[in-house]
């Protein structure tokens, strides 16, 4: 028979609030604990290990392309004792993280190429907002959003209409490439501003380093770092699942 624990003991051991223990139960991230006659929950060693696995899986909040849902599904499968399926899903999750890393790295290389070839098309392009959106295969709402967030300032004709020229298109291609790789708008703006100050700046370093004391930092503000941590955590999940599989071969909750 496994060791048993009360809610407060689990909270103390894992380092979370007792309400978080109950929340994990509600979200089905741990097996539903049995209860004593007085209504108190009874947790076991399996619950403790499951809490640890869930905390590892959710440590880095990678949201793009369903990665968050995959992490939740891994946790829920483990919670039911279906370790084999959880391992299979974790390997798939890990492969997708690596793919996201490659996309993020490739976007940086595309930016470098666009910047190095920036002087080759001067004077060739002169487009309206709709023409620009069609040319870049993005929606006009997306284009407006980028402008509203300060990523691009476009000159206007005397009649008030915006005109997009070569340098604007090149800048928009840079933004599009980085957004497709899930870099945040704030990270892209930070990079563009730094390049305007210092054309020799290290793009990869700047885009992955948020400014000091920002009000809010999202994982996409430091995408490369977050994906590296997510990869490391996925490797830890695989090790932890193997440990749980051996420790709780049969009847895992008691």
N, C-alpha and C positions, 0 to 999 in steps of 0.2 A: 504494500500500500504506500502511496506517495505521501509526502509531507503535505499538510494543509495550512492555509493562511486565511486571515480575515482581510477585508477590503483595506483597512488602514495599514496592515502589514505589507500587502502588495504595493500600495502607494509608496511606502517608505523604502522598500527594497528597490523598486524601479526608479524612484525619484520623481513621482508625478503626484498630482492632487487626487484625492479619493474620487472626486467627481469625474476625473479623466478615466479612472478604472471603470466606472459605470458607463461612461460614454463608449469605451472600446467594446463593452458588452452589447450595448444598443446597436452599434455599427457592425456587429458580428465579426469583429477583428480577433476575438478570443472565443473559445467555446463557452456556452452558457453555463455558469457555475451552478452546482447544486446548492440547496439552501437547507439550513438547519430548521428545526421546528419553530425557533423564534424568528425565522425569516432572514437571518444573517446569511450572506453568501459564503460559500466555501470554495476557496481556490486551491490549486495544486501546483506541483512543480511544472506540469505541462503549461499551465496558465502563465507562469513566470517566464518560461522560455518563449512562449508565444508573444508575450508583451515585448520582450527583447527583440524578437524578429520584426515585429510591427514597427517598433521605434526605429530600427535600422532602415527599414524599407521606406519610411516616411521622413527620414532625416533631411533629405534634399527634395524639394518639391519641384520635380521636373514635370511640366504639364503638357508639353507639345506632343501632338500625334498619338494621344491615348496612353502615354507612358504612366500617368498618374493612375488611370484605371487599371493598367496591368499590375502595378504595384499593389493596389487594393485586392485584386483577384488572387495574387500570390498569397497575400496574408490570409484571405478567407479560406483558400484551399488548405493551407497549413493548419488553420484553426479547426478544420474538420478531421484532421489526421491524414489527409490525402497528400502526403509528402512527395510522392513520385510525381504527381501532376504539378505540384508547386515548384519542384525542381525543374521540370520541363518548361514551365512558364517563365521561370527566372532566367533560364538560358536564352529564351526568346527575347525577354526584356533586356538582357545584357547585350545581345546582338543589335537591338534597336538603338540602345544608347550609343554603341560604337558607330552606328550609321549616322546618328545625329552629330556625333563628334566630327565625323568625316565631312558632313555637310557644312558644319560651322567653320572648319579649317579651309574647305574649298571656297567658301564665300569670301574669306580673307584674301585668298589668292586671286579671286576674280576682281576684288577691289584694287589690289596692287596692279593688276593688268590694266584696268580701266584708268587708273591714275597715271600709269606710265605712258599710255597711249592717248592721253588727253589732248594733245596739241595737233592731232592729225585731222580733226574734222571741223575746225573752226570755220564758221560762216556757212556751213552746209544746211543747218537745220533752223527752222523758224516756224513754230507750230502753236496752235491754239490749245486750250486745256483739253478739249475732247480729242483732238488729233494726238496730243501727247499721251493721253490715257490709252487710246487705241494702239499707238505705236509701241508702248511698253506692255500692253496687254494687262492693264490693271483697271480697276473701276475709277470713275471720277470721284467717288466718295473716298476711296483710298488716297487719291492724289490730294484732295482737300484736307484730309486728316493729317497727312505728312506736312503740308504747309501750315496748318493750324498749330502743329506741335513744334514749329520752328525749324524743321529740317531743310526747308527751302524757302527762299524769298524770291519771288518772280516779278520782273518789271512789267509795267502796264503801258499800253498804248494811250494816246490822248483820249480815246473813247472809253477808257477804263478796262478794256479787255486785256487779260494776261497773255504774254507772249513768251514761249519757251524756246530758248536757243541752245546751241551745242553744249555749253557748260552746264546748263540746267538739266538737259537730258542725261549727260554723263553722271551728274550728281544723283539723279533719280535712278539710274541703273545701279549705282552703288547701294542706294537705300533699298531698292527692290531685292538685290542679291542677299543683303544682310537680313532683311525681313523674312525672306524665304527660308533662311537658316534659323529663324526664331530668335534673332537678336532683338532686344527691346528697343523702342524708339529712343529712350533716354541714353542707352549705350551708343546707338548710332549717332545721335546728336553730339554726345561727348567726343566721339571719334572725329566727326566732321569739324567741330570747333577747334580741336587740337591740331588737326591738319592745316586749318587756315592759319593758325599761329606758327606751326612748325611743320612744314611739308615733309621733313625727314623723320617725323615721329614714328615710333614702332606701333603700327596699326593693331597688331594682335595684343600687345600689352595694354594700349589705351582703351580698347573696346571692352576689355575684360577687367578693368580696374575702376570701380565707381569712385566718384569724388568723395572727399572726406565730409562726414556729417550731413549726408543727404536726408531728407525727411523719410523717404521710403526707398528701400533697395529690394528689387525682385531678383529671382534666380536668373532671369534673362538679362539682367544688367551685368552679370558676370557669368555668361553662358558657358564658356569653355571650362572655367573652374567648377561650376555646378555639375557639368556632365562628367568631369573627371571624378568628382566625389560620388556621383551616382553610380559610376562604373565600379568604384572601389566598394561601395555599399552592396551592390549586386553580388560581387564576389563573396562578401561576408555573409550574405543571405544564403548562398549556396553551401557554404561551410556550416552555417547554423542549421540548415535543413537536414544536412547529412547527420549532424549530431543529434537532432531531434528524432530522426528516423531510427537511429540505433537505440536511443534512450527510451522511446515510447513506441515500441514495436506493436504492442497490443494494448487495448483498453487504455488509451492515453490519459483520460481525465481522472481516473482513480486506479 
